[in-house]
């Protein structure tokens, strides 16, 4: 039996491996599902490239969706319906 097979057959190791996943799923139940899209272009460099044009097309359709854009500089010019969030923040992790 290989070491990997030995680990798979060990109930304690399997339990400890899946414990964080189960905990995250339990915590996620407290957050309501929302219709939103999070955009990120080049790790927060700005409002550009393919995500920009995807957003513009979705905005034309007037869908009831929240739009969040991960951007380093919160002073960047963006459309009014776009919420700006720093990429490495707790808000970004939440969204």
C-alpha positions as CSV (number, residue, x, y, z in Angstrom):
1,X,0.0,0.0,0.0
2,X,1.4,3.4,-1.0
3,X,1.5,6.3,1.4
4,X,-1.3,8.1,-0.4
5,X,-3.6,5.1,-0.2
6,X,-2.7,4.8,3.5
7,X,-3.8,8.4,4.0
8,X,-7.1,7.9,2.1
9,X,-7.9,4.9,4.3
10,X,-7.1,6.8,7.6
11,X,-10.5,8.1,8.9
12,X,-8.9,10.8,11.1
13,X,-6.9,12.3,8.2
14,X,-10.0,12.2,5.9
15,X,-12.0,13.9,8.6
16,X,-9.4,16.6,9.2
17,X,-9.1,17.2,5.4
18,X,-12.9,17.8,5.0
19,X,-13.4,19.7,8.2
20,X,-12.6,23.2,6.8
21,X,-14.9,22.6,3.8
22,X,-17.8,21.5,6.0
23,X,-17.2,24.5,8.3
24,X,-17.2,26.9,5.3
25,X,-20.5,25.4,4.0
26,X,-22.1,25.8,7.4
27,X,-21.0,29.5,7.6
28,X,-22.1,30.2,4.1
29,X,-25.7,29.3,5.0
30,X,-25.9,32.5,7.0
31,X,-25.2,34.7,4.0
32,X,-28.2,35.2,1.7
33,X,-27.8,34.5,-2.0
34,X,-27.6,37.7,-4.1
35,X,-27.6,38.3,-7.8
36,X,-24.3,40.0,-8.3
37,X,-21.3,39.8,-10.6
38,X,-17.7,40.6,-9.4
39,X,-15.4,41.9,-12.1
40,X,-11.6,42.1,-11.9
41,X,-9.2,43.2,-14.6
42,X,-5.5,42.7,-14.2
43,X,-5.6,42.4,-10.4
44,X,-7.4,45.7,-9.9
45,X,-5.6,47.9,-12.3
46,X,-8.8,49.6,-13.6
47,X,-11.9,49.6,-15.7
48,X,-10.6,47.9,-18.9
49,X,-10.2,44.9,-21.1
50,X,-12.8,42.1,-21.5
51,X,-14.6,42.6,-18.2
52,X,-15.4,46.2,-19.2
53,X,-17.2,45.1,-22.3
54,X,-19.0,42.3,-20.6
55,X,-20.3,44.8,-18.0
56,X,-21.3,47.3,-20.7
57,X,-23.3,44.6,-22.5
58,X,-25.0,43.5,-19.3
59,X,-25.7,47.1,-18.3
60,X,-27.5,47.6,-21.7
61,X,-29.9,44.8,-20.8
62,X,-30.9,46.5,-17.5
63,X,-30.8,43.3,-15.5
64,X,-31.5,43.4,-11.7
65,X,-27.9,42.5,-10.8
66,X,-25.4,44.2,-8.5
67,X,-22.1,44.9,-10.2
68,X,-18.9,45.0,-8.1
69,X,-15.5,45.9,-9.6
70,X,-12.3,45.1,-7.8
71,X,-10.0,48.1,-8.3
72,X,-6.9,49.3,-6.4
73,X,-7.6,53.0,-6.8
74,X,-11.2,53.8,-5.6
75,X,-11.0,57.2,-7.3
76,X,-11.1,55.5,-10.8
77,X,-13.9,56.7,-13.1
78,X,-16.6,54.0,-13.5
79,X,-20.3,53.9,-14.3
80,X,-22.7,54.9,-11.6
81,X,-24.2,51.4,-11.0
82,X,-20.8,49.9,-10.3
83,X,-19.6,49.4,-6.7
84,X,-15.8,49.8,-6.3
85,X,-14.0,47.5,-3.8
86,X,-10.3,47.0,-3.1
87,X,-9.1,43.6,-4.3
88,X,-7.3,42.5,-1.1
89,X,-10.0,43.6,1.4
90,X,-12.5,41.7,3.5
91,X,-15.3,43.2,1.2
92,X,-13.7,41.6,-1.8
93,X,-13.6,38.2,0.0
94,X,-17.2,38.6,1.0
95,X,-18.3,39.4,-2.6
